[in-house]
Amino acid sequence: MNQENEAEQVAKIFQNLGAEKSLAMQMAKQLIKRAEQREKEGNISKTEALKELLEVAVYGAQGMLKPSDEANFDSKNP
């Protein structure tokens, strides 16, 4: 898959979450860039990094924490 096609697919997710087309494309490119950075930093594939980042974005757009983060957040609040 080429980078532009990849960005368009990710942008569609952001558009479905309510972002305008141009902003969705900008966010998609940033998210892909971050996934590539995470791939270079450690033992994670770009695909897995992108999946994790998209998960955070989708939960965040709904005003929620990922279930794993929610468990960690709850344990910090007595």
C-alpha positions in Angstrom: 0.0 0.0 0.0 1.4 3.4 -0.9 1.7 6.2 1.7 -1.0 8.4 0.2 -3.5 5.5 0.0 -2.6 4.6 3.6 -3.2 8.2 4.7 -6.5 8.4 2.9 -7.7 5.2 4.7 -6.7 6.5 8.1 -8.2 9.9 7.3 -11.6 8.2 6.6 -11.5 7.0 10.2 -11.0 10.5 11.5 -13.8 11.8 9.2 -16.1 9.1 10.6 -15.3 10.5 14.0 -16.3 14.0 12.8 -13.2 15.7 11.5 -13.3 17.8 8.4 -11.6 16.2 5.4 -8.4 18.4 5.4 -8.0 18.1 9.1 -8.6 14.4 9.0 -5.8 14.0 6.3 -3.4 16.1 8.4 -4.1 14.0 11.5 -3.7 10.8 9.5 -0.3 11.8 8.2 0.8 12.7 11.7 -0.4 9.4 13.1 1.3 7.4 10.4 4.5 9.4 11.0 4.3 8.6 14.7 3.7 4.9 14.0 6.8 4.9 11.8 8.8 6.5 14.7 7.5 3.9 17.2 8.6 1.2 14.7 12.1 2.6 14.6 12.2 3.0 18.4 11.4 -0.5 19.5 10.1 -4.0 18.9 6.8 -3.1 17.2 5.7 -3.2 13.7 4.3 -0.1 12.0 1.0 -1.9 11.6 0.8 -2.7 15.3 1.9 0.8 16.3 -0.7 2.3 14.0 -3.4 0.0 15.4 -2.5 1.1 19.0 -2.5 4.8 18.1 -5.8 4.6 16.2 -7.3 2.8 19.2 -6.3 5.6 21.5 -7.7 8.2 19.0 -11.0 6.5 18.6 -11.5 6.1 22.4 -10.4 9.7 22.9 -12.8 11.0 20.4 -15.6 9.3 22.4 -14.3 10.8 25.6 -13.2 7.4 26.9 -10.0 5.7 28.0 -8.9 2.4 26.5 -10.0 -0.3 28.9 -6.3 -1.1 29.7 -5.6 2.5 30.5 -8.9 2.9 32.4 -7.8 0.1 34.8 -4.4 1.8 35.3 -6.2 5.2 35.9 -8.6 3.7 38.4 -5.8 2.1 40.4 -4.1 5.5 40.8 -7.2 7.2 42.3 -7.9 6.0 45.8 
